Amino acid sequence: MIGHTRLTHSHLLSKEPPPMCIYCSTLLTVEHILTNCSHYQTIRHKYYQYSDLSNIFQVIPPKFLISFIKEINLYHQF
């Protein structure tokens, strides 16, 4: 995975400003969604407890990540 998604990188093609997290007012990235966004913290903890991408992608079963992304309603935006 290279960390590029339609949600986080479509601005490059549309020549718009990069997306910002509406909850944290920080740059919206895959890492932010999977590790840092406080809005998703409770849901994130249902699926995993890691806070760094290397552990998330090495240890967490992909079905848990997909379930997390679906539950936060971002699945179709990735």
N, CA, C and O atoms as a Maestro MAE file, in Angstrom:
{
 s_m_m2io_version
 :::
 2.0.0
}

f_m_ct {
 s_m_title
 :::
 protein
 m_atom[312] {
  # First column is atom index #
  i_m_mmod_type
  r_m_x_coord
  r_m_y_coord
  r_m_z_coord
  i_m_residue_number
  s_m_chain_name
  s_m_pdb_residue_name
  s_m_pdb_atom_name
  i_m_atomic_number
  :::
  1 25 0.845 -1.180 0.000 1 A "MET " " N  " 7
  2 3 0.000 0.000 0.000 1 A "MET " " CA " 6
  3 2 0.890 1.244 0.000 1 A "MET " " C  " 6
  4 15 1.869 1.317 0.743 1 A "MET " " O  " 8
  5 25 0.546 2.204 -0.827 2 A "ILE " " N  " 7
  6 3 1.356 3.409 -0.898 2 A "ILE " " CA " 6
  7 2 0.695 4.603 -0.228 2 A "ILE " " C  " 6
  8 15 1.267 5.692 -0.198 2 A "ILE " " O  " 8
  9 25 -0.513 4.406 0.313 3 A "GLY " " N  " 7
  10 3 -1.158 5.481 1.051 3 A "GLY " " CA " 6
  11 2 -1.933 6.467 0.201 3 A "GLY " " C  " 6
  12 15 -2.337 7.523 0.688 3 A "GLY " " O  " 8
  13 25 -2.148 6.132 -1.072 4 A "HIS " " N  " 7
  14 3 -2.920 7.012 -1.940 4 A "HIS " " CA " 6
  15 2 -4.329 6.464 -2.094 4 A "HIS " " C  " 6
  16 15 -4.520 5.295 -2.426 4 A "HIS " " O  " 8
  17 25 -5.300 7.311 -1.851 5 A "THR " " N  " 7
  18 3 -6.693 6.928 -2.032 5 A "THR " " CA " 6
  19 2 -7.406 8.066 -2.750 5 A "THR " " C  " 6
  20 15 -6.912 9.192 -2.806 5 A "THR " " O  " 8
  21 25 -8.545 7.760 -3.281 6 A "ARG " " N  " 7
  22 3 -9.360 8.799 -3.927 6 A "ARG " " CA " 6
  23 2 -9.680 9.903 -2.917 6 A "ARG " " C  " 6
  24 15 -9.634 11.086 -3.252 6 A "ARG " " O  " 8
  25 25 -9.999 9.518 -1.692 7 A "LEU " " N  " 7
  26 3 -10.346 10.483 -0.655 7 A "LEU " " CA " 6
  27 2 -9.203 11.436 -0.338 7 A "LEU " " C  " 6
  28 15 -9.420 12.637 -0.177 7 A "LEU " " O  " 8
  29 25 -8.000 10.912 -0.249 8 A "THR " " N  " 7
  30 3 -6.873 11.727 0.202 8 A "THR " " CA " 6
  31 2 -6.044 12.342 -0.918 8 A "THR " " C  " 6
  32 15 -5.265 13.263 -0.672 8 A "THR " " O  " 8
  33 25 -6.198 11.847 -2.149 9 A "HIS " " N  " 7
  34 3 -5.329 12.338 -3.224 9 A "HIS " " CA " 6
  35 2 -6.040 12.809 -4.493 9 A "HIS " " C  " 6
  36 15 -5.370 13.187 -5.455 9 A "HIS " " O  " 8
  37 25 -7.361 12.798 -4.525 10 A "SER " " N  " 7
  38 3 -8.062 13.236 -5.734 10 A "SER " " CA " 6
  39 2 -7.821 14.719 -6.016 10 A "SER " " C  " 6
  40 15 -7.990 15.171 -7.148 10 A "SER " " O  " 8
  41 25 -7.433 15.461 -5.006 11 A "HIS " " N  " 7
  42 3 -7.168 16.894 -5.200 11 A "HIS " " CA " 6
  43 2 -6.024 17.132 -6.191 11 A "HIS " " C  " 6
  44 15 -5.959 18.189 -6.819 11 A "HIS " " O  " 8
  45 25 -5.130 16.161 -6.332 12 A "LEU " " N  " 7
  46 3 -4.012 16.320 -7.261 12 A "LEU " " CA " 6
  47 2 -4.493 16.397 -8.708 12 A "LEU " " C  " 6
  48 15 -3.927 17.133 -9.516 12 A "LEU " " O  " 8
  49 25 -5.532 15.642 -9.029 13 A "LEU " " N  " 7
  50 3 -6.075 15.657 -10.382 13 A "LEU " " CA " 6
  51 2 -7.026 16.829 -10.608 13 A "LEU " " C  " 6
  52 15 -7.112 17.367 -11.713 13 A "LEU " " O  " 8
  53 25 -7.730 17.214 -9.565 14 A "SER " " N  " 7
  54 3 -8.718 18.289 -9.704 14 A "SER " " CA " 6
  55 2 -8.127 19.668 -9.460 14 A "SER " " C  " 6
  56 15 -8.810 20.681 -9.609 14 A "SER " " O  " 8
  57 25 -6.847 19.700 -9.081 15 A "LYS " " N  " 7
  58 3 -6.135 20.953 -8.809 15 A "LYS " " CA " 6
  59 2 -6.823 21.784 -7.712 15 A "LYS " " C  " 6
  60 15 -6.877 23.012 -7.780 15 A "LYS " " O  " 8
  61 25 -7.333 21.091 -6.724 16 A "GLU " " N  " 7
  62 3 -7.941 21.724 -5.560 16 A "GLU " " CA " 6
  63 2 -6.978 21.617 -4.386 16 A "GLU " " C  " 6
  64 15 -6.002 20.869 -4.452 16 A "GLU " " O  " 8
  65 25 -7.239 22.352 -3.319 17 A "PRO " " N  " 7
  66 3 -6.390 22.222 -2.123 17 A "PRO " " CA " 6
  67 2 -6.533 20.817 -1.524 17 A "PRO " " C  " 6
  68 15 -7.569 20.175 -1.700 17 A "PRO " " O  " 8
  69 25 -5.519 20.344 -0.830 18 A "PRO " " N  " 7
  70 3 -5.619 19.019 -0.201 18 A "PRO " " CA " 6
  71 2 -6.750 19.005 0.824 18 A "PRO " " C  " 6
  72 15 -7.040 20.029 1.443 18 A "PRO " " O  " 8
  73 25 -7.387 17.857 1.004 19 A "PRO " " N  " 7
  74 3 -8.497 17.773 1.954 19 A "PRO " " CA " 6
  75 2 -8.008 17.887 3.398 19 A "PRO " " C  " 6
  76 15 -6.905 17.462 3.743 19 A "PRO " " O  " 8
  77 25 -8.853 18.462 4.207 20 A "MET " " N  " 7
  78 3 -8.574 18.600 5.629 20 A "MET " " CA " 6
  79 2 -9.589 17.767 6.411 20 A "MET " " C  " 6
  80 15 -10.738 17.619 5.994 20 A "MET " " O  " 8
  81 25 -9.158 17.233 7.533 21 A "CYS " " N  " 7
  82 3 -10.060 16.493 8.409 21 A "CYS " " CA " 6
  83 2 -11.049 17.480 9.015 21 A "CYS " " C  " 6
  84 15 -10.649 18.473 9.623 21 A "CYS " " O  " 8
  85 25 -12.322 17.208 8.851 22 A "ILE " " N  " 7
  86 3 -13.331 18.143 9.364 22 A "ILE " " CA " 6
  87 2 -13.421 18.110 10.887 22 A "ILE " " C  " 6
  88 15 -14.001 19.010 11.494 22 A "ILE " " O  " 8
  89 25 -12.854 17.085 11.501 23 A "TYR " " N  " 7
  90 3 -12.899 16.964 12.949 23 A "TYR " " CA " 6
  91 2 -11.660 17.530 13.628 23 A "TYR " " C  " 6
  92 15 -11.745 18.062 14.735 23 A "TYR " " O  " 8
  93 25 -10.514 17.419 12.974 24 A "CYS " " N  " 7
  94 3 -9.242 17.795 13.598 24 A "CYS " " CA " 6
  95 2 -8.576 19.009 12.958 24 A "CYS " " C  " 6
  96 15 -7.602 19.536 13.495 24 A "CYS " " O  " 8
  97 25 -9.088 19.450 11.828 25 A "SER " " N  " 7
  98 3 -8.502 20.570 11.080 25 A "SER " " CA " 6
  99 2 -7.033 20.341 10.754 25 A "SER " " C  " 6
  100 15 -6.205 21.247 10.846 25 A "SER " " O  " 8
  101 25 -6.736 19.112 10.373 26 A "THR " " N  " 7
  102 3 -5.388 18.753 9.946 26 A "THR " " CA " 6
  103 2 -5.486 18.089 8.580 26 A "THR " " C  " 6
  104 15 -6.579 17.724 8.146 26 A "THR " " O  " 8
  105 25 -4.368 17.931 7.906 27 A "LEU " " N  " 7
  106 3 -4.347 17.305 6.594 27 A "LEU " " CA " 6
  107 2 -4.944 15.898 6.680 27 A "LEU " " C  " 6
  108 15 -4.578 15.110 7.551 27 A "LEU " " O  " 8
  109 25 -5.851 15.602 5.778 28 A "LEU " " N  " 7
  110 3 -6.498 14.294 5.760 28 A "LEU " " CA " 6
  111 2 -5.611 13.307 5.010 28 A "LEU " " C  " 6
  112 15 -5.398 13.436 3.804 28 A "LEU " " O  " 8
  113 25 -5.104 12.335 5.731 29 A "THR " " N  " 7
  114 3 -4.246 11.302 5.157 29 A "THR " " CA " 6
  115 2 -4.735 9.937 5.622 29 A "THR " " C  " 6
  116 15 -5.514 9.838 6.571 29 A "THR " " O  " 8
  117 25 -4.279 8.903 4.959 30 A "VAL " " N  " 7
  118 3 -4.592 7.547 5.388 30 A "VAL " " CA " 6
  119 2 -4.073 7.333 6.807 30 A "VAL " " C  " 6
  120 15 -4.765 6.757 7.647 30 A "VAL " " O  " 8
  121 25 -2.874 7.791 7.064 31 A "GLU " " N  " 7
  122 3 -2.306 7.641 8.409 31 A "GLU " " CA " 6
  123 2 -3.167 8.345 9.460 31 A "GLU " " C  " 6
  124 15 -3.415 7.794 10.532 31 A "GLU " " O  " 8
  125 25 -3.617 9.547 9.155 32 A "HIS " " N  " 7
  126 3 -4.455 10.275 10.116 32 A "HIS " " CA " 6
  127 2 -5.731 9.491 10.419 32 A "HIS " " C  " 6
  128 15 -6.120 9.358 11.579 32 A "HIS " " O  " 8
  129 25 -6.374 8.979 9.390 33 A "ILE " " N  " 7
  130 3 -7.620 8.235 9.577 33 A "ILE " " CA " 6
  131 2 -7.375 6.963 10.390 33 A "ILE " " C  " 6
  132 15 -8.130 6.659 11.314 33 A "ILE " " O  " 8
  133 25 -6.332 6.231 10.050 34 A "LEU " " N  " 7
  134 3 -6.085 4.939 10.696 34 A "LEU " " CA " 6
  135 2 -5.433 5.043 12.067 34 A "LEU " " C  " 6
  136 15 -5.509 4.097 12.851 34 A "LEU " " O  " 8
  137 25 -4.795 6.168 12.375 35 A "THR " " N  " 7
  138 3 -4.053 6.229 13.643 35 A "THR " " CA " 6
  139 2 -4.406 7.400 14.547 35 A "THR " " C  " 6
  140 15 -4.396 7.239 15.767 35 A "THR " " O  " 8
  141 25 -4.716 8.566 14.005 36 A "ASN " " N  " 7
  142 3 -4.747 9.764 14.835 36 A "ASN " " CA " 6
  143 2 -6.091 10.440 15.042 36 A "ASN " " C  " 6
  144 15 -6.301 11.080 16.072 36 A "ASN " " O  " 8
  145 25 -6.994 10.317 14.103 37 A "CYS " " N  " 7
  146 3 -8.220 11.106 14.185 37 A "CYS " " CA " 6
  147 2 -8.998 10.766 15.455 37 A "CYS " " C  " 6
  148 15 -9.444 9.633 15.639 37 A "CYS " " O  " 8
  149 25 -9.150 11.742 16.308 38 A "SER " " N  " 7
  150 3 -9.827 11.514 17.586 38 A "SER " " CA " 6
  151 2 -11.307 11.185 17.404 38 A "SER " " C  " 6
  152 15 -11.908 10.523 18.251 38 A "SER " " O  " 8
  153 25 -11.884 11.640 16.318 39 A "HIS " " N  " 7
  154 3 -13.303 11.363 16.068 39 A "HIS " " CA " 6
  155 2 -13.558 9.869 15.890 39 A "HIS " " C  " 6
  156 15 -14.632 9.380 16.241 39 A "HIS " " O  " 8
  157 25 -12.592 9.146 15.352 40 A "TYR " " N  " 7
  158 3 -12.761 7.722 15.088 40 A "TYR " " CA " 6
  159 2 -12.143 6.833 16.168 40 A "TYR " " C  " 6
  160 15 -12.100 5.613 16.004 40 A "TYR " " O  " 8
  161 25 -11.677 7.404 17.237 41 A "GLN " " N  " 7
  162 3 -10.938 6.657 18.248 41 A "GLN " " CA " 6
  163 2 -11.734 5.492 18.836 41 A "GLN " " C  " 6
  164 15 -11.208 4.383 18.934 41 A "GLN " " O  " 8
  165 25 -12.961 5.711 19.220 42 A "THR " " N  " 7
  166 3 -13.765 4.648 19.833 42 A "THR " " CA " 6
  167 2 -13.985 3.499 18.857 42 A "THR " " C  " 6
  168 15 -13.848 2.331 19.222 42 A "THR " " O  " 8
  169 25 -14.322 3.831 17.629 43 A "ILE " " N  " 7
  170 3 -14.542 2.791 16.617 43 A "ILE " " CA " 6
  171 2 -13.226 2.081 16.314 43 A "ILE " " C  " 6
  172 15 -13.192 0.856 16.196 43 A "ILE " " O  " 8
  173 25 -12.156 2.839 16.189 44 A "ARG " " N  " 7
  174 3 -10.835 2.264 15.896 44 A "ARG " " CA " 6
  175 2 -10.464 1.223 16.945 44 A "ARG " " C  " 6
  176 15 -9.940 0.163 16.604 44 A "ARG " " O  " 8
  177 25 -10.729 1.511 18.209 45 A "HIS " " N  " 7
  178 3 -10.352 0.603 19.297 45 A "HIS " " CA " 6
  179 2 -11.156 -0.693 19.289 45 A "HIS " " C  " 6
  180 15 -10.747 -1.677 19.907 45 A "HIS " " O  " 8
  181 25 -12.283 -0.705 18.605 46 A "LYS " " N  " 7
  182 3 -13.037 -1.951 18.443 46 A "LYS " " CA " 6
  183 2 -12.275 -2.930 17.561 46 A "LYS " " C  " 6
  184 15 -12.417 -4.144 17.710 46 A "LYS " " O  " 8
  185 25 -11.474 -2.411 16.650 47 A "TYR " " N  " 7
  186 3 -10.812 -3.247 15.652 47 A "TYR " " CA " 6
  187 2 -9.320 -3.438 15.890 47 A "TYR " " C  " 6
  188 15 -8.764 -4.478 15.537 47 A "TYR " " O  " 8
  189 25 -8.673 -2.451 16.480 48 A "TYR " " N  " 7
  190 3 -7.235 -2.559 16.761 48 A "TYR " " CA " 6
  191 2 -6.801 -1.475 17.728 48 A "TYR " " C  " 6
  192 15 -7.479 -0.461 17.894 48 A "TYR " " O  " 8
  193 25 -5.643 -1.708 18.373 49 A "GLN " " N  " 7
  194 3 -5.119 -0.790 19.380 49 A "GLN " " CA " 6
  195 2 -3.815 -0.120 18.953 49 A "GLN " " C  " 6
  196 15 -3.292 0.726 19.679 49 A "GLN " " O  " 8
  197 25 -3.291 -0.480 17.802 50 A "TYR " " N  " 7
  198 3 -2.005 0.059 17.366 50 A "TYR " " CA " 6
  199 2 -2.146 1.490 16.875 50 A "TYR " " C  " 6
  200 15 -3.190 1.891 16.362 50 A "TYR " " O  " 8
  201 25 -1.062 2.255 17.046 51 A "SER " " N  " 7
  202 3 -1.104 3.659 16.616 51 A "SER " " CA " 6
  203 2 -0.023 3.990 15.601 51 A "SER " " C  " 6
  204 15 0.227 5.164 15.325 51 A "SER " " O  " 8
  205 25 0.619 2.978 15.046 52 A "ASP " " N  " 7
  206 3 1.590 3.252 13.984 52 A "ASP " " CA " 6
  207 2 1.277 2.346 12.797 52 A "ASP " " C  " 6
  208 15 0.874 1.194 12.960 52 A "ASP " " O  " 8
  209 25 1.470 2.888 11.614 53 A "LEU " " N  " 7
  210 3 1.085 2.177 10.393 53 A "LEU " " CA " 6
  211 2 1.815 0.860 10.197 53 A "LEU " " C  " 6
  212 15 1.223 -0.103 9.709 53 A "LEU " " O  " 8
  213 25 3.069 0.795 10.561 54 A "SER " " N  " 7
  214 3 3.803 -0.450 10.335 54 A "SER " " CA " 6
  215 2 3.163 -1.604 11.104 54 A "SER " " C  " 6
  216 15 3.010 -2.694 10.555 54 A "SER " " O  " 8
  217 25 2.790 -1.387 12.352 55 A "ASN " " N  " 7
  218 3 2.123 -2.441 13.116 55 A "ASN " " CA " 6
  219 2 0.734 -2.723 12.565 55 A "ASN " " C  " 6
  220 15 0.317 -3.879 12.487 55 A "ASN " " O  " 8
  221 25 0.036 -1.697 12.192 56 A "ILE " " N  " 7
  222 3 -1.316 -1.887 11.674 56 A "ILE " " CA " 6
  223 2 -1.295 -2.792 10.453 56 A "ILE " " C  " 6
  224 15 -2.095 -3.723 10.361 56 A "ILE " " O  " 8
  225 25 -0.390 -2.531 9.509 57 A "PHE " " N  " 7
  226 3 -0.368 -3.317 8.283 57 A "PHE " " CA " 6
  227 2 0.344 -4.656 8.430 57 A "PHE " " C  " 6
  228 15 0.162 -5.539 7.591 57 A "PHE " " O  " 8
  229 25 1.142 -4.825 9.463 58 A "GLN " " N  " 7
  230 3 1.835 -6.098 9.666 58 A "GLN " " CA " 6
  231 2 1.070 -7.049 10.580 58 A "GLN " " C  " 6
  232 15 1.174 -8.266 10.433 58 A "GLN " " O  " 8
  233 25 0.306 -6.507 11.517 59 A "VAL " " N  " 7
  234 3 -0.299 -7.335 12.553 59 A "VAL " " CA " 6
  235 2 -1.822 -7.473 12.409 59 A "VAL " " C  " 6
  236 15 -2.367 -8.549 12.657 59 A "VAL " " O  " 8
  237 25 -2.491 -6.429 12.023 60 A "ILE " " N  " 7
  238 3 -3.951 -6.419 11.988 60 A "ILE " " CA " 6
  239 2 -4.449 -7.141 10.732 60 A "ILE " " C  " 6
  240 15 -3.995 -6.840 9.628 60 A "ILE " " O  " 8
  241 25 -5.363 -8.072 10.888 61 A "PRO " " N  " 7
  242 3 -5.927 -8.732 9.707 61 A "PRO " " CA " 6
  243 2 -6.645 -7.708 8.816 61 A "PRO " " C  " 6
  244 15 -7.355 -6.837 9.318 61 A "PRO " " O  " 8
  245 25 -6.461 -7.814 7.515 62 A "PRO " " N  " 7
  246 3 -7.092 -6.849 6.602 62 A "PRO " " CA " 6
  247 2 -8.605 -6.716 6.795 62 A "PRO " " C  " 6
  248 15 -9.156 -5.631 6.608 62 A "PRO " " O  " 8
  249 25 -9.280 -7.803 7.165 63 A "LYS " " N  " 7
  250 3 -10.728 -7.718 7.344 63 A "LYS " " CA " 6
  251 2 -11.095 -6.749 8.478 63 A "LYS " " C  " 6
  252 15 -12.163 -6.139 8.434 63 A "LYS " " O  " 8
  253 25 -10.238 -6.599 9.483 64 A "PHE " " N  " 7
  254 3 -10.498 -5.637 10.555 64 A "PHE " " CA " 6
  255 2 -10.365 -4.206 10.049 64 A "PHE " " C  " 6
  256 15 -11.158 -3.337 10.410 64 A "PHE " " O  " 8
  257 25 -9.360 -3.966 9.212 65 A "LEU " " N  " 7
  258 3 -9.187 -2.629 8.651 65 A "LEU " " CA " 6
  259 2 -10.363 -2.268 7.752 65 A "LEU " " C  " 6
  260 15 -10.869 -1.147 7.791 65 A "LEU " " O  " 8
  261 25 -10.787 -3.225 6.948 66 A "ILE " " N  " 7
  262 3 -11.925 -2.974 6.062 66 A "ILE " " CA " 6
  263 2 -13.187 -2.727 6.878 66 A "ILE " " C  " 6
  264 15 -13.973 -1.841 6.543 66 A "ILE " " O  " 8
  265 25 -13.391 -3.481 7.922 67 A "SER " " N  " 7
  266 3 -14.561 -3.284 8.786 67 A "SER " " CA " 6
  267 2 -14.524 -1.902 9.441 67 A "SER " " C  " 6
  268 15 -15.548 -1.225 9.532 67 A "SER " " O  " 8
  269 25 -13.359 -1.495 9.887 68 A "PHE " " N  " 7
  270 3 -13.211 -0.159 10.477 68 A "PHE " " CA " 6
  271 2 -13.567 0.916 9.459 68 A "PHE " " C  " 6
  272 15 -14.337 1.828 9.760 68 A "PHE " " O  " 8
  273 25 -13.012 0.813 8.264 69 A "ILE " " N  " 7
  274 3 -13.261 1.817 7.226 69 A "ILE " " CA " 6
  275 2 -14.736 1.840 6.833 69 A "ILE " " C  " 6
  276 15 -15.290 2.904 6.555 69 A "ILE " " O  " 8
  277 25 -15.360 0.684 6.810 70 A "LYS " " N  " 7
  278 3 -16.799 0.640 6.516 70 A "LYS " " CA " 6
  279 2 -17.607 1.288 7.630 70 A "LYS " " C  " 6
  280 15 -18.543 2.041 7.365 70 A "LYS " " O  " 8
  281 25 -17.251 0.999 8.864 71 A "GLU " " N  " 7
  282 3 -18.020 1.544 9.992 71 A "GLU " " CA " 6
  283 2 -17.921 3.052 10.095 71 A "GLU " " C  " 6
  284 15 -18.862 3.702 10.552 71 A "GLU " " O  " 8
  285 25 -16.796 3.623 9.679 72 A "ILE " " N  " 7
  286 3 -16.670 5.087 9.732 72 A "ILE " " CA " 6
  287 2 -17.180 5.739 8.439 72 A "ILE " " C  " 6
  288 15 -17.016 6.940 8.224 72 A "ILE " " O  " 8
  289 25 -17.793 4.925 7.597 73 A "ASN " " N  " 7
  290 3 -18.437 5.403 6.360 73 A "ASN " " CA " 6
  291 2 -17.476 6.029 5.361 73 A "ASN " " C  " 6
  292 15 -17.826 6.992 4.679 73 A "ASN " " O  " 8
  293 25 -16.279 5.492 5.273 74 A "LEU " " N  " 7
  294 3 -15.324 5.982 4.287 74 A "LEU " " CA " 6
  295 2 -14.974 4.934 3.231 74 A "LEU " " C  " 6
  296 15 -14.189 5.208 2.323 74 A "LEU " " O  " 8
  297 25 -15.537 3.764 3.342 75 A "TYR " " N  " 7
  298 3 -15.180 2.664 2.444 75 A "TYR " " CA " 6
  299 2 -15.321 3.043 0.970 75 A "TYR " " C  " 6
  300 15 -14.419 2.775 0.177 75 A "TYR " " O  " 8
  301 25 -16.416 3.647 0.602 76 A "HIS " " N  " 7
  302 3 -16.650 3.986 -0.805 76 A "HIS " " CA " 6
  303 2 -15.881 5.225 -1.249 76 A "HIS " " C  " 6
  304 15 -15.892 5.567 -2.431 76 A "HIS " " O  " 8
  305 25 -15.228 5.885 -0.335 77 A "GLN " " N  " 7
  306 3 -14.422 7.057 -0.698 77 A "GLN " " CA " 6
  307 2 -12.950 6.702 -0.858 77 A "GLN " " C  " 6
  308 15 -12.166 7.506 -1.362 77 A "GLN " " O  " 8
  309 25 -12.576 5.504 -0.430 78 A "PHE " " N  " 7
  310 3 -11.191 5.076 -0.560 78 A "PHE " " CA " 6
  311 2 -10.987 4.564 -1.955 78 A "PHE " " C  " 6
  312 15 -9.884 4.144 -2.304 78 A "PHE " " O  " 8
  :::
 }
 m_bond[311] {
  # First column is bond index #
  i_m_from
  i_m_to
  i_m_order
  :::
  1 1 2 1
  2 2 3 1
  3 3 4 2
  4 3 5 1
  5 5 6 1
  6 6 7 1
  7 7 8 2
  8 7 9 1
  9 9 10 1
  10 10 11 1
  11 11 12 2
  12 11 13 1
  13 13 14 1
  14 14 15 1
  15 15 16 2
  16 15 17 1
  17 17 18 1
  18 18 19 1
  19 19 20 2
  20 19 21 1
  21 21 22 1
  22 22 23 1
  23 23 24 2
  24 23 25 1
  25 25 26 1
  26 26 27 1
  27 27 28 2
  28 27 29 1
  29 29 30 1
  30 30 31 1
  31 31 32 2
  32 31 33 1
  33 33 34 1
  34 34 35 1
  35 35 36 2
  36 35 37 1
  37 37 38 1
  38 38 39 1
  39 39 40 2
  40 39 41 1
  41 41 42 1
  42 42 43 1
  43 43 44 2
  44 43 45 1
  45 45 46 1
  46 46 47 1
  47 47 48 2
  48 47 49 1
  49 49 50 1
  50 50 51 1
  51 51 52 2
  52 51 53 1
  53 53 54 1
  54 54 55 1
  55 55 56 2
  56 55 57 1
  57 57 58 1
  58 58 59 1
  59 59 60 2
  60 59 61 1
  61 61 62 1
  62 62 63 1
  63 63 64 2
  64 63 65 1
  65 65 66 1
  66 66 67 1
  67 67 68 2
  68 67 69 1
  69 69 70 1
  70 70 71 1
  71 71 72 2
  72 71 73 1
  73 73 74 1
  74 74 75 1
  75 75 76 2
  76 75 77 1
  77 77 78 1
  78 78 79 1
  79 79 80 2
  80 79 81 1
  81 81 82 1
  82 82 83 1
  83 83 84 2
  84 83 85 1
  85 85 86 1
  86 86 87 1
  87 87 88 2
  88 87 89 1
  89 89 90 1
  90 90 91 1
  91 91 92 2
  92 91 93 1
  93 93 94 1
  94 94 95 1
  95 95 96 2
  96 95 97 1
  97 97 98 1
  98 98 99 1
  99 99 100 2
  100 99 101 1
  101 101 102 1
  102 102 103 1
  103 103 104 2
  104 103 105 1
  105 105 106 1
  106 106 107 1
  107 107 108 2
  108 107 109 1
  109 109 110 1
  110 110 111 1
  111 111 112 2
  112 111 113 1
  113 113 114 1
  114 114 115 1
  115 115 116 2
  116 115 117 1
  117 117 118 1
  118 118 119 1
  119 119 120 2
  120 119 121 1
  121 121 122 1
  122 122 123 1
  123 123 124 2
  124 123 125 1
  125 125 126 1
  126 126 127 1
  127 127 128 2
  128 127 129 1
  129 129 130 1
  130 130 131 1
  131 131 132 2
  132 131 133 1
  133 133 134 1
  134 134 135 1
  135 135 136 2
  136 135 137 1
  137 137 138 1
  138 138 139 1
  139 139 140 2
  140 139 141 1
  141 141 142 1
  142 142 143 1
  143 143 144 2
  144 143 145 1
  145 145 146 1
  146 146 147 1
  147 147 148 2
  148 147 149 1
  149 149 150 1
  150 150 151 1
  151 151 152 2
  152 151 153 1
  153 153 154 1
  154 154 155 1
  155 155 156 2
  156 155 157 1
  157 157 158 1
  158 158 159 1
  159 159 160 2
  160 159 161 1
  161 161 162 1
  162 162 163 1
  163 163 164 2
  164 163 165 1
  165 165 166 1
  166 166 167 1
  167 167 168 2
  168 167 169 1
  169 169 170 1
  170 170 171 1
  171 171 172 2
  172 171 173 1
  173 173 174 1
  174 174 175 1
  175 175 176 2
  176 175 177 1
  177 177 178 1
  178 178 179 1
  179 179 180 2
  180 179 181 1
  181 181 182 1
  182 182 183 1
  183 183 184 2
  184 183 185 1
  185 185 186 1
  186 186 187 1
  187 187 188 2
  188 187 189 1
  189 189 190 1
  190 190 191 1
  191 191 192 2
  192 191 193 1
  193 193 194 1
  194 194 195 1
  195 195 196 2
  196 195 197 1
  197 197 198 1
  198 198 199 1
  199 199 200 2
  200 199 201 1
  201 201 202 1
  202 202 203 1
  203 203 204 2
  204 203 205 1
  205 205 206 1
  206 206 207 1
  207 207 208 2
  208 207 209 1
  209 209 210 1
  210 210 211 1
  211 211 212 2
  212 211 213 1
  213 213 214 1
  214 214 215 1
  215 215 216 2
  216 215 217 1
  217 217 218 1
  218 218 219 1
  219 219 220 2
  220 219 221 1
  221 221 222 1
  222 222 223 1
  223 223 224 2
  224 223 225 1
  225 225 226 1
  226 226 227 1
  227 227 228 2
  228 227 229 1
  229 229 230 1
  230 230 231 1
  231 231 232 2
  232 231 233 1
  233 233 234 1
  234 234 235 1
  235 235 236 2
  236 235 237 1
  237 237 238 1
  238 238 239 1
  239 239 240 2
  240 239 241 1
  241 241 242 1
  242 242 243 1
  243 243 244 2
  244 243 245 1
  245 245 246 1
  246 246 247 1
  247 247 248 2
  248 247 249 1
  249 249 250 1
  250 250 251 1
  251 251 252 2
  252 251 253 1
  253 253 254 1
  254 254 255 1
  255 255 256 2
  256 255 257 1
  257 257 258 1
  258 258 259 1
  259 259 260 2
  260 259 261 1
  261 261 262 1
  262 262 263 1
  263 263 264 2
  264 263 265 1
  265 265 266 1
  266 266 267 1
  267 267 268 2
  268 267 269 1
  269 269 270 1
  270 270 271 1
  271 271 272 2
  272 271 273 1
  273 273 274 1
  274 274 275 1
  275 275 276 2
  276 275 277 1
  277 277 278 1
  278 278 279 1
  279 279 280 2
  280 279 281 1
  281 281 282 1
  282 282 283 1
  283 283 284 2
  284 283 285 1
  285 285 286 1
  286 286 287 1
  287 287 288 2
  288 287 289 1
  289 289 290 1
  290 290 291 1
  291 291 292 2
  292 291 293 1
  293 293 294 1
  294 294 295 1
  295 295 296 2
  296 295 297 1
  297 297 298 1
  298 298 299 1
  299 299 300 2
  300 299 301 1
  301 301 302 1
  302 302 303 1
  303 303 304 2
  304 303 305 1
  305 305 306 1
  306 306 307 1
  307 307 308 2
  308 307 309 1
  309 309 310 1
  310 310 311 1
  311 311 312 2
  :::
 }
}
